């Protein structure tokens, strides 16, 4: 789990079975087994049940930090819908 550790996700009824309700800045991290490199194909599927209109924030992401150019991807929920950001930054001298 990541984010606000005092707000652990609650187990709730999901679309088919059980789901998790995230409160505030709570989240979770997956193991390195699902840490894919750029040459490995993968897909992601999720069902999101919003508690109220106008919610916004990150649905899922894999992103390096500021000092590595934020390389990665992020799916964001906005009041207008979803935004997919894919960032590939090639720093000088590191292009192949």
C-alpha positions, 0 to 999 in steps of 0.5 A: 500500500502507498499514500495515506497509510492511515486510510487503508482500502476497504473491501466492498462489493465489486462488479463481479466479486469483491473490490477495494474502495480507496479513500483519500490518497491511498493506493497500492503497488504491484510486485516486480513480477508485473514491472514490464519493460518497454519491449514487453507487451501488456494490457491493463483492465480495470473497473472504476465506480466513482462515488461522486461526479467531478472526481479526479486523480490517477487511476494507475501509473508507472512512472520514474521520478523527476530526475529520470524525466518522468519516463513511463505512463499514467492514466488520469481521471479528469472531470471531462473523462480519461487522459493517457500520458505516455512519456519517453524522454531521451537524455543527451548521450543516452539514446540508442 
